[in-house]
Amino acid sequence: MSVAAEANAYDAWFRMKVKAALEDARSGTSQVQVMQAAQALIDAKRQLEPKS
């Protein structure tokens, strides 16, 4: 397969994946929820670290 054909195939695949993701009706996780979970992990790790 040529480089151009590979690029075209990848572009078509990528566009199909983006379209499917945009049309997905399932509820997702908000950015706020993700950041809150990440902060909780950071806080938990900090509590386990020995104080110097």
Sequence and secondary structure as in RCSB ss.txt:
>XXXX:A:sequence
MSVAAEANAYDAWFRMKVKAALEDARSGTSQVQVMQAAQALIDAKRQLEPKS
>XXXX:A:secstr
  HHHHHHHHHHHHHHHHHHHHH  S    HHHHHHHHHHHHHHHHHHS   
